[in-house]
């Protein structure tokens, strides 16, 4: 006799409701239940975690159910419908249309609503909340006619909202009642570091400030009134001051609620009614509401487990967080505030680099309890799993956060370590996906698709990738070298794809050869590839949005939010007239001036709006961009050679100038430096460069694959006693081969080592032309030389590009008041933040060594 099918109703189709339906289908719940999902929004579930990217990628890219329907015909999705009543005794729902919907089991996934403080003026035109795509569309429309905006709330969502306003071109204020930003996630020192980052980006931060009213005229917002009497001007106000559980249905039905709101549920996420369950932000397991997506996903799995006869329970959740706010990495994990008795804190703070890292360890120094990372969160993927893994810390645990630390690579995670907290995926489950005999995963991207690891916030993707690569390597299998999860290609393969098809835009490339909407790895990499091949202006059209901060403004941003100006001085040779111009510019704009080790003059302290004015004078005097901001050729250093030096055997200065002018502007996987010495005394330090040339009695010796920095490497001899045309031909081949085949952000030294056969193989390709690429590589360099133009000169002639260089869109000539200077040795320098600056690991007395 066939069993009668039951009806399961899910109220709410956000990320958690969608995850519940996915799990129900995967676990076979639809074999016994018809599932009806009722969503109040007209859109199917979409990625709220990535909501801010809506302005860049649009609503379609955020959709979690692009077709608007589930493949399983036993799941019916009803959108744009409000549930207005719940009769738990009769097991009936009342819809907004008046229709009644009976259920056997009911899952409440109604989420939460933004909290708007009970102050005057919140009903004025120009006030918004930040929760849905429709909210963002309304904010975008209002911003089109506004100049200044304000966000009430400096937590996770508040900074996301501030980012949205800044993207829309508004001067942006953030008003936070707590004494620091992200008070729930980071400590006071981490909050101070985050504030400095945010203020350097041009936002105004008001911490410890309570909003007392929204002011307005003629029904429109004009600003915020703070309790201390300060007035914050604003034409657009966004409230992001927290959330409140949407528990109205349960409240009206008489279900038990938590003291501070939310539907009270037990460890199985069952409410006080045995046939009603609650998951996500509307639920309060043990009286606590969880405002992150990962706990909601865990609750969804628990309810599916209960309905299919499993033993799963929800006893709490990992509240670790990693995200990029306004371009700043922020992470918090475990016991971030050291509340565990006897806990010790290990701190590394570098105010110059803008990084703050803290580890919380047990009293005996053997167990990692938690931590905070601001400015550099690269270690998060390894550190967070260590909190619950039981891995013993090293004798010097501070090495985990020091810049030259081991980064956790030596600490193999145990199989039970939870790698992905959003989707509760362990290392063992990841390994299982690549090791299984039937349909094994062959890449990290496949593991993400099959296990869900890294599919939500993405913070664990580096660890997933390393686990997969380590397993492949241990099995003697080829390791996947995909650029990122969006491109199953190496950078070299991507370079060839672009060259063959003639692509000119990122969206063309990702549609034809990738997936998704791109990330901070592939976007700059594609930008570099396009710039290398097209030699176009990096701020032209869609390419502008791919650039990082420095390329985006054709200058290096400095610690206090100002920029550096570095004109090219080829070979270090400069006329007195040009030297005078640099001096006059530095004097008139009050810039810090320094002669560098690369034979250039750097000017520091230029405000964003001053950059075009400074460059106009420099360009008019015959200077051009030195590309100090780009992954491209920086300098070709030289000595004075045979022209002046009694030891010189060749004219090193002339050759250095010729090479720098030949290769200037060449976009490459990483920065490039060269050097030319006029004799074996090596005064230009040519063998510490990516390419170095040293004069001999017969011509020139060419050295390649050197670099200075944290891992200095001497360049090695590629070919000797070359005449100048042959030297240039070999250099053309070497540089273009590097541009075509190196990995992203790979310097020439590790690139040469990565070639199978190393330097010998490179010599075969460049000198012997073993691959028959010589003519092609030389032609590619010739195209670069023929199409070179100065980016700053072109920018000065383009009003659209110049429009970017303002501190405030509503007051383009007003300097940013957040930028301040002091004076030292008769020159300006950035004003230091109050309090001591720590440049090393600060370890409390009594910490284990």
C-alpha positions, 0 to 999 in steps of 0.5 A, spaced: 500 500 500 502 506 497 504 511 503 500 518 502 505 524 500 505 529 505 506 537 504 512 541 506 511 548 506 517 553 507 516 560 508 521 564 505 526 564 499 532 567 501 539 564 502 537 559 507 530 557 505 534 556 498 539 551 501 534 548 505 530 546 499 537 544 496 538 539 501 531 536 501 532 534 494 539 531 495 537 527 501 531 524 498 525 528 502 521 530 496 520 522 495 515 523 501 513 530 501 511 535 496 515 542 497 511 548 497 516 554 498 513 561 499 517 567 498 515 575 499 520 578 494 518 577 487 526 575 486 528 567 487 534 567 492 540 571 491 547 572 494 546 577 499 553 576 501 555 579 495 550 584 495 554 590 494 557 587 487 550 588 484 552 595 482 558 592 478 555 585 475 547 586 476 542 582 479 543 576 474 550 574 476 547 574 484 542 569 482 542 562 486 536 559 482 537 563 475 531 559 472 526 561 477 524 554 478 527 547 481 529 541 477 525 537 481 517 537 479 515 536 486 518 543 489 513 549 487 516 556 488 511 561 489 514 568 489 511 575 490 506 572 496 506 574 503 504 569 508 499 573 513 497 568 518 499 562 521 494 557 525 498 552 528 493 548 531 489 547 524 496 546 520 494 552 516 497 558 513 493 564 510 496 568 504 496 575 502 491 573 497 486 570 502 488 563 500 489 558 505 495 553 504 495 546 509 501 543 511 504 537 514 510 540 516 512 547 516 519 551 516 520 558 517 525 561 514 523 568 514 530 571 515 531 578 519 529 585 517 533 591 518 533 595 524 531 603 523 532 606 530 526 610 533 528 617 531 525 623 528 526 624 520 526 616 518 520 617 513 523 623 509 525 622 502 532 619 501 532 614 507 533 607 506 535 600 508 540 596 506 537 589 505 535 587 498 536 588 491 530 593 490 533 597 496 540 598 492 536 600 486 532 605 490 539 607 493 542 608 486 536 612 483 537 617 489 544 617 489 544 620 481 542 627 484 546 627 490 553 629 492 553 626 500 551 620 503 551 617 510 550 610 513 548 609 520 552 603 522 559 601 522 558 593 522 559 588 517 553 591 513 554 598 514 561 598 511 558 594 505 553 600 505 558 605 505 562 601 500 556 602 495 555 609 496 562 610 495 561 606 488 556 611 487 560 617 487 558 620 493 562 623 499 560 618 504 560 618 512 559 612 517 556 614 523 557 608 529 555 608 536 560 603 538 567 606 539 570 602 533 568 599 527 566 592 526 565 592 534 562 585 534 568 582 530 575 586 531 578 589 538 580 596 539 587 596 535 584 592 529 578 597 529 583 603 529 587 600 523 580 598 519 578 606 521 585 608 518 584 604 512 577 607 511 579 614 512 585 613 507 580 611 502 576 618 503 570 616 507 569 620 514 568 615 520 564 618 526 565 612 532 562 613 539 557 617 535 549 616 536 544 619 531 539 623 535 535 625 528 534 625 521 534 632 519 530 635 512 527 640 508 521 640 504 520 632 505 527 631 503 533 629 507 539 634 509 543 630 514 544 627 521 543 630 527 548 627 532 547 627 540 553 631 541 550 636 537 554 635 531 551 635 524 553 630 518 550 633 511 547 628 507 542 627 501 542 620 502 541 616 508 542 608 509 540 605 515 544 599 517 544 599 524 543 591 525 537 586 524 531 584 528 528 577 527 522 576 523 518 572 528 511 576 527 508 569 524 510 565 530 508 571 535 501 571 532 501 564 532 503 563 540 509 560 538 515 560 544 519 566 542 526 568 545 527 573 550 530 578 545 526 576 539 526 570 534 523 563 534 525 559 540 527 552 537 531 546 540 537 543 538 533 540 532 531 547 530 524 545 532 519 550 535 514 549 541 509 546 536 512 539 533 510 540 526 513 547 525 521 548 525 525 555 524 532 556 521 536 562 519 536 569 522 528 568 524 530 562 529 533 563 536 537 556 538 537 556 545 535 563 545 541 566 541 540 569 534 545 568 529 546 573 523 551 570 519 549 565 513 553 559 515 549 558 521 543 558 517 545 553 512 547 548 518 540 549 521 537 547 514 541 541 514 539 539 521 532 540 519 532 536 513 536 531 517 530 530 522 525 530 517 529 524 514 530 520 520 537 522 522 540 524 528 543 531 527 543 537 532 545 544 532 549 546 538 552 552 536 556 555 530 562 558 528 562 565 527 568 566 524 568 572 518 573 574 513 571 579 508 574 585 504 571 591 506 572 597 501 578 593 499 581 592 506 581 585 508 578 583 515 578 577 519 575 574 525 575 567 528 574 563 534 575 567 541 577 573 538 577 577 544 581 572 549 575 571 553 578 564 555 581 564 562 588 564 562 588 566 554 594 570 552 594 575 546 600 575 541 600 581 536 603 584 530 602 591 528 605 595 522 602 602 521 606 603 515 603 597 511 596 598 515 596 591 518 594 588 524 594 581 526 592 578 533 593 571 535 589 568 542 593 562 544 591 558 551 595 559 557 600 554 555 601 556 548 600 550 545 593 551 542 590 557 538 583 559 540 582 565 536 584 571 532 583 578 528 586 580 522 586 587 519 589 589 512 592 582 511 588 576 512 592 571 507 593 566 513 585 566 515 584 560 511 589 556 515 589 559 522 581 558 522 581 551 522 587 550 527 582 553 532 578 547 533 583 542 530 587 540 536 594 542 532 599 543 537 602 550 535 610 551 534 614 553 540 614 560 537 607 561 535 608 569 533 611 566 527 604 564 524 603 572 523 609 575 522 611 577 515 616 572 514 612 566 518 611 559 515 603 561 514 601 554 517 604 551 511 608 546 515 602 544 520 598 539 516 591 539 518 588 533 521 582 530 517 577 532 522 579 539 521 573 544 518 576 547 512 569 551 510 565 553 516 559 556 511 558 549 508 561 545 514 566 541 510 572 538 513 579 536 510 577 529 509 571 530 505 575 534 500 580 529 500 574 524 499 572 528 493 578 527 489 580 520 491 574 517 490 574 512 484 567 513 481 567 520 478 573 523 482 574 531 482 580 533 478 581 540 480 579 545 486 573 548 482 570 541 482 571 540 489 567 547 490 562 545 486 561 538 489 562 539 496 560 546 497 567 548 500 568 555 498 562 556 494 559 561 499 564 567 502 570 564 498 575 565 504 577 558 504 578 557 497 586 557 498 586 552 503 581 547 499 586 549 493 592 547 497 589 540 500 587 538 493 594 540 490 598 536 496 593 530 495 595 530 487 602 531 488 602 525 493 599 521 488 604 523 483 598 526 479 599 533 475 597 539 480 591 543 477 594 550 475 588 554 474 588 561 475 582 561 480 575 558 480 573 562 474 578 560 469 580 553 468 586 556 465 593 558 467 595 565 466 600 563 460 594 559 457 589 565 458 594 570 454 594 565 448 587 565 448 586 572 448 591 573 443 588 568 438 581 570 439 583 578 439 579 579 445 579 586 448 574 586 454 574 582 460 566 580 460 568 577 453 573 573 456 569 570 462 563 568 458 567 564 452 572 561 457 570 562 464 565 562 469 561 567 474 563 574 474 571 574 476 574 576 482 580 579 485 585 574 482 583 574 475 580 581 474 587 584 475 591 578 471 586 579 465 587 587 465 595 585 465 594 580 459 590 585 455 594 591 457 600 587 455 597 585 448 593 591 446 598 597 449 591 601 451 590 606 456 589 602 463 583 607 464 579 606 458 572 603 458 571 597 462 578 596 463 578 601 468 574 597 473 579 591 473 585 595 475 587 595 483 588 602 487 595 604 484 593 603 476 586 606 477 589 612 479 596 612 475 600 613 482 602 609 488 597 610 494 601 612 500 600 610 508 596 617 509 592 617 503 596 621 498 600 619 492 607 619 489 609 622 483 615 618 479 617 621 473 621 617 468 628 619 468 631 614 463 638 611 465 638 616 471 640 622 466 637 629 467 638 636 464 639 641 469 633 644 466 628 638 468 632 638 475 629 645 476 622 643 474 622 637 479 624 642 484 619 647 483 614 642 482 616 639 489 616 646 492 610 649 489 606 643 491 610 641 498 612 634 496 617 630 500 622 629 495 627 623 495 632 620 490 631 613 489 636 607 489 633 606 482 636 613 479 629 617 479 626 622 484 620 620 487 615 626 490 611 624 495 604 627 499 600 629 492 593 629 494 588 626 489 586 632 486 593 635 485 595 629 481 593 632 474 596 639 476 603 636 478 603 632 471 601 637 467 607 641 469 611 635 468 609 633 462 610 640 459 617 640 461 618 633 457 617 628 463 613 622 462 610 616 467 615 612 470 610 607 471 612 606 479 604 604 480 604 598 474 606 591 474 611 594 468 618 596 467 620 601 472 628 603 471 634 601 467 639 603 472 646 605 469 653 607 471 657 613 467 660 608 463 666 609 458 663 616 457 666 619 464 669 613 468 676 611 467 675 604 468 669 603 463 669 599 457 663 601 454 657 606 454 653 604 459 649 610 460 647 610 452 645 603 452 641 604 459 637 609 456 635 606 450 633 600 453 629 603 458 625 607 452 624 601 448 621 597 454 618 603 458 610 601 459 611 594 458 605 591 462 608 584 465 606 579 470 610 583 475 614 589 476 621 589 472 628 592 473 634 592 469 641 595 470 647 596 465 654 596 468 660 599 464 665 594 466 666 588 471 666 593 477 658 592 477 657 599 479 650 599 477 648 592 480 646 589 474 646 582 477 641 584 482 636 585 476 630 582 472 635 583 466 642 585 467 647 587 462 655 588 464 660 591 459 666 587 456 672 588 452 668 585 446 661 587 447 656 585 453 654 580 457 647 578 458 644 576 465 637 574 467 632 572 472 635 576 478 631 580 483 632 584 490 627 584 495 625 579 500 628 574 496 634 576 493 637 572 487 643 574 483 642 574 475 645 568 471 649 569 465 644 567 459 649 569 453 656 573 453 660 578 448 654 580 444 654 586 440 648 591 441 643 588 436 644 581 438 643 583 445 637 587 444 634 581 440 635 576 446 632 581 451 626 582 446 625 575 446 626 574 453 622 579 456 616 577 451 617 570 453 616 572 460 610 576 459 607 570 455 608 564 460 609 567 467 604 566 472 600 572 475 605 576 480 611 571 478 618 575 478 623 573 473 627 569 478 622 564 480 619 564 473 626 561 470 626 556 476 619 554 474 621 552 467 623 545 466 630 545 465 631 552 468 636 557 465 638 552 460 631 551 457 631 559 457 637 559 453 634 554 448 628 558 447 631 565 447 638 564 444 637 557 440 630 559 438 628 552 439 621 553 439 621 557 433 618 563 437 624 568 436 621 572 430 614 572 433 617 574 440 621 580 437 615 582 433 610 582 439 616 587 442 616 591 436 608 592 436 609 594 443 615 599 442 611 602 436 604 603 440 607 606 446 604 612 449 605 616 455 599 614 460 599 621 464 599 625 457 593 621 454 590 622 461 591 630 461 587 630 454 581 626 456 576 630 460 572 623 462 579 620 465 580 627 469 574 627 472 576 621 477 581 625 480 577 629 485 577 628 493 569 629 493 565 629 487 561 635 490 567 639 491 573 637 487 577 643 489 576 642 496 582 637 499 581 631 504 581 634 511 583 627 513 590 627 510 595 631 515 602 632 515 608 633 520 615 636 518 621 632 519 628 634 516 625 640 513 620 636 509 613 634 510 611 627 512 605 623 514 602 625 521 603 619 525 597 616 528 596 617 536 599 612 540 605 607 539 607 604 533 609 597 533 613 594 527 614 587 530 610 582 534 608 584 541 608 578 546 605 579 553 610 577 558 609 570 560 608 568 553 611 561 551 617 562 547 
